[in-house]
Amino acid sequence: MSRLACRPPRRRVATWLAACVLWSLPASVGAQTTNLQVWGNLTFNWVKSQRLAYELDLEPKALVAATEDTADWRNIDVTPNVEFSPRGWYDIVVDTTVGRTLQTDDVTTTEVTPRLGVRFHLFSRKVHKFNERTPGRRLVVRNLLRVESRNFFYGGTASGSDSNVRVRNRLEFQVPLNHDSMSTDRTRYLLADWEWFMPLSDQEERFANRQRIRLGLGVRRSFQWRYEVLYIWTRSRNTIEDDFSTSDNAINIRIKRVF
């Protein structure tokens, strides 16, 4: 029997992955407070070697639909990032987000959040031209574990500051749809991930304990350009003992330029 005959259908893998993500969405979303947001990401990535890469991410966000008692807001985050790969199976990730949020109730928030994390790769990776590292297998499975120190400074009708420490863990999946590898140009792919946000200290911010699921489609036009569109669903609660009481829905458009 040939290798082609033994290979599982591509659509079957993608359908299975999407079904698992959609199945995890609870049926009680309608009972929670919901809203709709639009996010954007413009990311610049500089691959300096097989082990080192720099990144700069610009991320605007805006609330476009919500309940009447929810204040309108818009936000811009800027995040420089450094990734170092000591071994093929994990990366060290260091970044800092600087953000500004404006609300219609005349409250402004400035955020400064440094992070330290490790990304684990389930499968070994291959090194291609341009020092690009891609998984040795078709299905990409990664886990990103981060600790962040979140610092908020309030202005306008509010004053003061707040800080807390939070752990984030994100399990990531990617699968190419029309090629056998994510390193092939003009590859369309499905991506999905699940992330849990867990505060380690007391915080004044409401709903800091969160779960987030992302599901989307991407196109790798070339090594230099990638485009993605994602649906993001986040549910939040004040403490582990509380029920989830809010549900955020977002459409995320992402463009990445690699040098």
TIVO-889712 format. One record per atom (N, C-alpha, C): x, y, z; residue in three letters. Coordinates in steps of 0.2 Angstrom, whole numbers, plus 5000, padded with zeros to 4 digits. Layout:
N
XYZALA;...
***
This chain:
259
500449945000MET;500050005000MET;500450065000MET;500350114996SER;500750174995SER;500650225001SER;501150265002ARG;501150315008ARG;500450365007ARG;500250375001LEU;499750425000LEU;499050385002LEU;499050325001ALA;498450285003ALA;498350285011ALA;498950275014CYS;498950275022CYS;498850345025CYS;498950395021ARG;498850465024ARG;498150475026ARG;497950505032PRO;497250515033PRO;497050575029PRO;496450585027PRO;496150635023PRO;496250705027PRO;496450755023ARG;496650825027ARG;495950845030ARG;495450845026ARG;494850875029ARG;494650845035ARG;494750775036ARG;494550745042ARG;494950765048ARG;495550785048VAL;495950815053VAL;495650885055VAL;495550925050ALA;495350995051ALA;494650985054ALA;494150945052THR;493550945054THR;493550915061THR;493950865063TRP;493950845070TRP;494250905075TRP;494750945072LEU;494950995077LEU;494451045078LEU;494151065073ALA;493551115073ALA;493051095078ALA;492851035077ALA;492251005081ALA;492451005088ALA;493050985090CYS;493350985097CYS;493251055100CYS;493451105096VAL;493451175099VAL;492751195100VAL;492251185095LEU;491551205095LEU;491251165101LEU;491351105102TRP;491051065107TRP;491251095114TRP;491751125115SER;491951155121SER;491551215123SER;491251245118LEU;490851305120LEU;490251285124LEU;490051315129PRO;489551295133PRO;488851315130PRO;488351275132ALA;487651295129ALA;487351355133ALA;487651375139SER;487351435143SER;487651495141SER;487951505135VAL;488251575133VAL;487651625133VAL;487051605131GLY;486551655130GLY;486351685137GLY;486451645143ALA;486251675149ALA;486851725152ALA;487351735149GLN;487851775151GLN;487851845148GLN;488151895151THR;488251965148THR;488751955142THR;488451975136THR;488851965130THR;489052035127THR;489552035123ASN;489652095119ASN;490052075112ASN;490152115108LEU;490552105102LEU;491052155101LEU;491652125099GLN;492252175098GLN;492652155092GLN;492952205089VAL;493352195083VAL;494152205085VAL;494552165084TRP;495252165085TRP;495652165079TRP;496252195079GLY;496752195073GLY;497452185076GLY;497852145072ASN;498552135073ASN;498952155067ASN;499452195068LEU;499952205063LEU;500652185066LEU;500952135063THR;501452105067THR;502052105062THR;502652135065PHE;503252135061PHE;503752085065PHE;504052035061ASN;504551985064ASN;505151985060ASN;505751995064TRP;506351985062TRP;506751925064TRP;506851875059VAL;507151815061VAL;507951825060VAL;508351825066LYS;509051845066LYS;509451785065LYS;509251725067SER;509651665067SER;509151605068SER;509451545068GLN;508951485069GLN;508751485076GLN;509051525080ARG;508751525087ARG;508451595090ARG;508551645086LEU;508351715089LEU;507951745084LEU;507351775087ALA;506951815083ALA;506651875087ALA;506551935084TYR;506251985087TYR;505552005084TYR;505152035088GLU;504452045085GLU;504152105088GLU;503752145084LEU;503352205086LEU;502652195084LEU;502252195089ASP;501452185087ASP;501152245089ASP;500752275084LEU;500252325085LEU;499552305085LEU;499152315090GLU;498552285091GLU;497952335093GLU;497552355089PRO;497052405090PRO;496452355092PRO;495952375097LYS;495352345098LYS;494852395099LYS;494152375098ALA;493652425099ALA;492952385101ALA;492552405105LEU;491952375107LEU;491452405102LEU;491052355098VAL;490652375093VAL;489852365095VAL;489752315099ALA;489052305101ALA;489052275108ALA;488652305113ALA;488552285120ALA;487952305123ALA;487852285129THR;487252305132THR;487252375134THR;486652405135GLU;486552475136GLU;487052505142GLU;487052465147ASP;487452485153ASP;488252475153ASP;488452455147THR;489152445146THR;489452505143THR;490052535146ALA;490352595143ALA;490752575137ALA;490652615132ASP;491052605125ASP;491752615127ASP;492252575123TRP;492952585124TRP;493252575117TRP;493852595117ARG;494352575112ARG;495052575115ARG;495452535111ASN;496152515115ASN;496652505109ASN;497252525111ILE;497852505107ILE;498452485111ILE;498652425109ASP;499252395113ASP;499852385108ASP;500452395111VAL;501052385107VAL;501452345111VAL;501752285108THR;502052235111THR;502652215108THR;503252235110PRO;503952205108PRO;504052135111PRO;504352095107ASN;504452025109ASN;505151995107ASN;505451955111VAL;506051925109VAL;505951845111VAL;506151805106GLU;506051735107GLU;506751705105GLU;506951655110PHE;507551625109PHE;507451545110PHE;507751505106SER;507651435105SER;508251395108SER;508351385114PRO;508951345116PRO;508951275113PRO;508351245112ARG;508351175110ARG;507751175105ARG;507751125101GLY;507151125096GLY;506451115098GLY;506451085105TRP;505751075107TRP;505451125112TRP;505851185113TYR;505551235117TYR;505851305115TYR;505451355116ASP;505751425115ASP;505651465122ASP;506051515123ILE;505951555129ILE;505651625126ILE;505151645129VAL;504751705126VAL;504751765131VAL;505051825129VAL;504951875133VAL;504651935130VAL;504151965133ASP;503852025129ASP;503552075134ASP;503352135132THR;503052185136THR;502552215132THR;501952225135THR;501352255132THR;501252325135THR;501252375131VAL;501152445133VAL;500452465130VAL;499952475134GLY;499252495131GLY;498952555133GLY;498452575129ARG;498052635131ARG;497352625130ARG;496852625135THR;496152615134THR;495752685135THR;495352705131LEU;494952755132LEU;494152735132LEU;493852755137GLN;493152745138GLN;492652805137GLN;492052785136THR;491552845135THR;491352875142THR;491552845147ASP;491352865154ASP;491952915157ASP;492352935152ASP;492952975153ASP;493452945158ASP;493552885158VAL;494052845161VAL;494552825156VAL;495252835158THR;495752815153THR;496152765157THR;496452715154THR;496852665157THR;497552655153THR;498052665157THR;498752645154THR;498952575157THR;499152535153GLU;499352465155GLU;500152455153GLU;500552425158VAL;501152405156VAL;501252335159VAL;501352285155THR;501352215157THR;501952175154THR;502452165158PRO;502952125156PRO;502852055157PRO;503052005152ARG;502951935153ARG;503551895152ARG;503551835155LEU;504051785153LEU;503751715152LEU;503951685147GLY;503551625146GLY;504051575142GLY;503751515142VAL;504051455138VAL;503551425133VAL;503751415127ARG;503351385122ARG;503651315121ARG;503251255122PHE;503451195121PHE;503151165114PHE;503551135110HIS;503351105104HIS;503351025105HIS;502750995103LEU;502650925104LEU;503050885099LEU;503050915093PHE;503450875088PHE;504150915087PHE;504650875084SER;505250905083SER;505150955077SER;505651005076ARG;505551055070ARG;506151045066ARG;506051065059LYS;506551065054LYS;506751145053LYS;507351155051VAL;507651215049VAL;507651225042VAL;507251275039HIS;507251285032HIS;507651355030HIS;507651375024LYS;507951435022LYS;507651495026LYS;508051545026PHE;507851605030PHE;507851585037PHE;508151535040ASN;508151515047ASN;507551495049ASN;507051485045GLU;506351465047GLU;506351395050GLU;506051395056ARG;505951325060ARG;505151305059ARG;505051245056THR;504351225056THR;504351155059THR;503751125061PRO;503651065063PRO;503851005058PRO;504050955061GLY;504250895057GLY;503650855055GLY;503050865058ARG;502450835056ARG;501950885054ARG;501450855051ARG;500950895048ARG;500550935053ARG;500250905058LEU;499950935064LEU;500350975068LEU;500251035069VAL;500651075074VAL;500351075081VAL;500651055086VAL;500451055093VAL;500951095097VAL;500751145100ARG;501151185105ARG;500851205111ARG;501151225116ASN;500951245123ASN;501351305125ASN;500951365126LEU;501351425128LEU;501151435135LEU;501651435140LEU;501551445147LEU;501851515149LEU;501451565152ARG;501751625153ARG;501551655160ARG;501951695163VAL;501851735169VAL;501851805167VAL;501351845169GLU;501351915168GLU;501251955174GLU;501652015174SER;501552065179SER;501152125176SER;500452125178ARG;500052175175ARG;499952245179ARG;500152295176ASN;500152365180ASN;499752415176ASN;499252435180PHE;498752485177PHE;498752555181PHE;498752605176PHE;498752675179PHE;498152715176PHE;497652735181TYR;497052765179TYR;497052845179TYR;496652865174GLY;496652945173GLY;495952965171GLY;495853025170GLY;495153045168GLY;494753055175GLY;494153025175THR;493753035181THR;493952985186THR;494452935185ALA;494652885189ALA;495452905191ALA;495652885196SER;496352895198SER;496652835202SER;497352835202GLY;497652785206GLY;497952735201GLY;498152675204SER;498452625200SER;498252555203SER;498452505200ASP;498352435202ASP;498852385198ASP;498952335202SER;499452285199SER;499252215201SER;499452165197ASN;499352095199ASN;499752055195ASN;499851985197VAL;500151935194VAL;499751885191VAL;499751865185ARG;499351815182ARG;499751765178ARG;499451705178VAL;499751645174VAL;499251635168VAL;499551625162ARG;499151605156ARG;499451545153ARG;499051505151ASN;499251435148ASN;498851425142ASN;499151425136ARG;498751415130ARG;499051355126ARG;498551315124LEU;498651255120LEU;498451265113LEU;498951265108GLU;498851285101GLU;498851225096GLU;498451235091PHE;498451185086PHE;498451215079PHE;498851195074GLN;498751215067GLN;498851155063GLN;498451155057VAL;498451105052VAL;498351135045VAL;498851115041PRO;498751145034PRO;498251105030PRO;497851145026LEU;497251115022LEU;497451095015LEU;497851125012ASN;498051105005ASN;498751085003ASN;499151085009HIS;499851055008HIS;499951015014HIS;500550985013ASP;500750935019ASP;501150965024ASP;501351035023SER;501751065028SER;501651135029SER;501651165035MET;501551235036MET;502151285033MET;502651255030SER;503251285027SER;503151305020SER;502651275017THR;502551285010THR;502151345008THR;502351385003ASP;502051445001ASP;501351434999ASP;500851474999ARG;500151474997ARG;499851415001ARG;500051405007THR;499651355011THR;499051395015THR;498451365015ARG;497951385019ARG;497951335025ARG;497751355031TYR;497751315037TYR;497251335042TYR;497051285046LEU;496551295051LEU;496951305058LEU;496851355062LEU;497151365068LEU;496651365074LEU;496751345080ALA;496351345085ALA;496751335092ALA;496551375097ASP;496851365103ASP;496451375109ASP;496651355115TRP;496251365121TRP;496751395126TRP;496551445130GLU;496951475135GLU;496551495141GLU;496951485147TRP;496651495153TRP;497051545157TRP;496751605160PHE;497051655163PHE;496851645171PHE;497451645175MET;497351625182MET;497751675186MET;497351725190PRO;497751775194PRO;498051735200PRO;498651755202LEU;499051735207LEU;498951775213LEU;498751835212SER;498651885218SER;498051915218SER;497851955223ASP;497251985224ASP;497252045219ASP;496652065216GLN;496652115211GLN;495952155211GLN;495952215210GLU;495352255209GLU;495052245203GLU;495352225198GLU;495052215191GLU;494552155191GLU;493952175189ARG;493452115189ARG;493552075183ARG;493352015183PHE;493351965178PHE;494051945176PHE;494551945180ALA;495251935178ALA;495351855177ALA;494951815180ASN;494951745179ASN;494551725172ASN;494951705167ARG;494651695161ARG;494751635157ARG;494351615153GLN;494551555148GLN;494451585141GLN;494851575136ARG;494751605129ARG;494851545124ARG;494451545119ILE;494551495114ILE;494551535107ILE;495051515103ARG;495051555096ARG;495051495091ARG;494751515085LEU;494651475080LEU;494651515073LEU;495051495068GLY;495151535063GLY;495451505057GLY;495551535051LEU;495851515045LEU;496451565044LEU;496951535041GLY;497551575039GLY;497751555032GLY;498151605029VAL;498551595023VAL;499251615024VAL;499651565022ARG;500351585022ARG;500551595014ARG;500551665012ARG;500651685005ARG;501351665004ARG;501851675008SER;502551665007SER;502851665014SER;503551655014PHE;503851665021PHE;503751735023PHE;503751785019GLN;503751855021GLN;503051875024GLN;502451845021TRP;501751865022TRP;501351815025TRP;500951825030ARG;500451785032ARG;499751825034ARG;499251795033TYR;498551825034TYR;498151775038TYR;497751805043GLU;497351765047GLU;496651795049GLU;496151765050VAL;495551785052VAL;495251735057VAL;495151765064LEU;494951725069LEU;494251745072LEU;493951695075TYR;493351715080TYR;493651695087TYR;493551745091ILE;493851735098ILE;493251735103ILE;493151685107TRP;492651685112TRP;492951685119TRP;492851735124THR;493151735130THR;492551735136THR;492651695141ARG;492151695146ARG;492551715152ARG;492251755157SER;492551775163SER;492251765169SER;492551765175ARG;492251765181ARG;492751805186ARG;492451825192ASN;492851855197ASN;493351815201ASN;493151755203THR;493551705206THR;493451635204THR;493851585206ILE;493751515204ILE;493051495207ILE;492851515212GLU;492251495215GLU;491651515212GLU;491651575208ASP;491051605205ASP;490951565198ASP;490351575196ASP;490151555189ASP;490351605184ASP;490451585178PHE;490651625173PHE;490051675171PHE;490151735171SER;489551785171SER;489651835165SER;490151835161THR;490251875155THR;490551835149THR;490351855143SER;490551825137SER;490651875132SER;491351875130ASP;491551925125ASP;491651885118ASP;491451915113ASN;491451885106ASN;491851935102ASN;492351915099ALA;492851965095ALA;492951935088ALA;493051975083ILE;493251955076ILE;493951985076ILE;494451945074ASN;495151965074ASN;495451955067ASN;495752015064ILE;496052015058ILE;496752025059ILE;497251975057ARG;497951975058ARG;498351975052ARG;498852025051ILE;499352025046ILE;500052025049ILE;500451975046LYS;501151965049LYS;501651975043LYS;502152015044ARG;502652025039ARG;503352005043ARG;503651955039VAL;504251925042VAL;504851955038VAL;505351975041PHE;505951995037PHE;506551945038PHE;
***
